[in-house]
């Protein structure tokens, strides 16, 4: 799920989707997982798996795939 709008936060849609899955992975390009914190604040759901990149470079698809596989093991 890609959350595009933060205000107003679509908490009902996010909660409905997250309640149906077993693994949630937060992928963000910042060091503090800002969106994961916002999700927890608005829905009460804590995202434990995070893949963060904060060096100003975009995610490489192959690198991201590898990191997702590591999280899912």
N, C-alpha and C positions, 0 to 999 in steps of 0.2 A: 504494500500500500504506500502510495506517495502522498504525504500531507502537503498540500500546496498553500493553504490559507491557515494562518495561525490565529487570526483575530477577525471574526469570531471563530473560536476553535470548534471544529466539528466533532465534539466529544462523543455524541451518540453514535455516529457512523464509525468512529475509531473503535469505541468500546465494543460495538456489535461485531466488527471484523475480528478484533483481537480476542474476543471471547470464544471464537470458533477455531483458533489455531493453537498448536502446542509449542511452537518455536517462533519467537519474535526476535529479529535482528535489526538493530538500529545502525544504519549506515549514514554517517555524517562527515562533512568536511569542516570540522572544528574540534578543538581539544576538550571541550567540556560537555559534549553530548546535550546541547541545549534543547533539541527537540524531544529527546528521551525524558528530560526533566519536565518539559511542558506536558507530555503525555501523562506522566505520573501525577502531576498536579491536577490535571483536568479530569482524568479517568480513574486514578488510583492504581493503574497497572504499571508495575515496574518492569522496564525492559532491562534484562540482565546481560544480554549479549549485545556488545557494541563493537562496531568496526569504525574506527575514527582515523581520519587523515587530516592533518593540519599543517602541511608544508606548502600550501598554495598550488599544488599540482592536482590534476584530476585523477580519479581512480582509474587504474589500468584494468580493463575487464578481466584479464586472466588472473591478475593479482587478487582482485575482488572475489572471483570465483574460488580461488584457492583458500582465501580467508573464510569464506562462507562454508566451504567443506570442512575446515578445521573446527568451526563453531558447531556444526551439526554432528560431529563424531561423538 
